[in-house]
């Protein structure tokens, strides 16, 4: 079944959109509960817990499902989690990479090592961001999401309110996944491999950019390029760091501050490119046997 989905990019896009749907709904149910049912003590506790958030975010990112990045983006839009937690989650997100690599047993240990390296990097970057922005982090303001979308959630129960928020975001995620599926069907995604082969010196830059393409197709592409030796382990690591499935789509859809969204995106790109370049030039991954 899984192999059949991968041979049909359109069905694969629909499948991954449906996997993300319950996680998106869960995020909005949680936000509605915090806003309308929970007392101030719970809100204060959640804000205080932001201090350990990057480790929690990075840990959830390791779970082989793209949907956790979407969930995190929704929670960040309501400031339930900090910017450091969101960035750690995005940078640690691995999607289906673990499952896909199982067909190549000789690559399992190197991949696990890469995922652990990016987990540590994600935690460090998340803590640094939260430390630098500790006096500029906003309080929980879920009500602003409702005001912007004019959903009148205060007149409905939390389950219906959460559904009103979930469906527009899900529609956007599904649209992007279908678009990527069409591009993959016509060979445009694989065409990126030709660019990497033609300009190997730009492997880190290209992999970092590929990581921002929504969906799991970029991970599949980069994994194939790494296994075939077109991408170095350092370039693959850079792409893994920037890849967050459809998390960026949900972030830009739900968080009204587009400048903030751009800064988060730029920050992740800089980290991915810098880490990839450092490991490429130093050869540290080769010393680790990756």
Beta strands, then each sheet from edge to edge (+ up, - down):
end
